Amino acid sequence: MVITCYGATVPSLRRGPGPLVLSICLFAAYSAVSVMKQTKMQTSAYDLGIFTQVVESYSRLRLPISDIKGPGYDILGDHFSPILVLVAPIYRVFPDPITLLVVQSALLAISGVPITNLAIDRCGRPWGILIGIAYGLSFGIQQAASFDFHEVAFAVPLIVVCMTFLARKRWLAAALSSLPLFLVKEDQALIVLAVGAYIFFRGPRRLGAALSIAALVVGATTVFLVIPAFNQDHTYAYLSAAGPTNHGVLTGLYLPPEKIGLLVALTAPTIFLSLASPMVLMVMPSLILRLWATNPGYWATDLHYNCVLMPILFVAFLDALHNLSSRPSVLKTRVVEFVHTSGITRRIPRSKELQWQSLTRAFSACGVLAVAVATTLTSHPLRCLIQPGFWRVEPDLADARATLETIPQGAEVSAANKLAPQLVTHHTVLMFPDEPTADIHPEWVAVKAVPDDWPVPAADQLAAIQRLPSLGYVEFARGGGVVVYRHSLDSGTRPDN
């Protein structure tokens, strides 16, 4: 039984339940990591706290306000991500930051289904499943699943669907499936631009040109008109970080050396085979903008920025693998002759063509899986699932939560970065040490006794804590490494410590 898609036949039965089972397993793994981080107070105001406030506002049919970004701050003046409204109905039923983490895990996990289906169609079921596992374990997806919540999680399944349509030459379907990316984040217009350019050169020129022009118009309108209209300063704050760095237009693409590390890290999960496909060029608009940026975080491999590139790289890998296994070459002839005479592959079909296809698919699938497993066990987030200490919740956490619970529900509180996600559901949360100030003094302040070093240096946070008495705050409760202060004008009876 086959399904016909624009002249191509897609085997439907031979896929089996493997892709869905794999997606469920990935969802369980991603959720376990992210939920445990929230349980152990390892999530942050930036960005789980911010997005929880945004989704909370949407769930109450209000503008997406994040007081963590600033009192009354409209998040549409920071990034244009109205697609977050889709989380609001779920959050309304389950009002907790964990809801956002689970939604993100589901989005990332479900993106593995189209990738695995395409891999099965191109390589057969066993090798396709291995490639699907490698995609799910790729560092870009893992880092996105473990580093709080981000709106770009919505982009990943959309890009996967679009890329698989492109691989099957379903040009109109690819173009249409890319359009919702405009609602994810303003920089996703660069992905749509790349899709349009690819269609222009490989498919219907009019469709590709129309999509590229739409991407340029929508992207420019969003950055220069829509976001400034919602921004308090009527600007797009990230323009200052765009453009070539001090290293120059060309050298800025590979200097400082950390950028070379990023480029290697991006192509290594596909054993560099993705570089053999023209589809890999679709990463260039987004990647160049990141490499030119002045913020070193955009060059990092341990944040969420790379998750939107993983679908492009893996579909490019499958495209290159398909071309490698189907086109004649001197290398193919020599390898097949060696294998045929050596007798080491008796179970592989005797046809030299089939031998070559089987060898390239098996080697490539095992290669990408080996890279994914090796990097996961050595450096990537999912390795914590096999570490016993990850599942242990320290007793101090109960004391910390009890200390935070001394703050009445509904109160306004300025909270440190790691404490904000624990409070956003039932409190109005501001960001410490931005607040309190001489003009803005929330009733409560919650800080860590030993501050973290991000997003504000620990020394600056300690200095801000020492200034609290001069602003009228007195210590109200302490425990589990957390200290709660209350404004002296509002102070009532302190709890026993």
Disulfide bonds with the S-S distance in Angstrom:
none
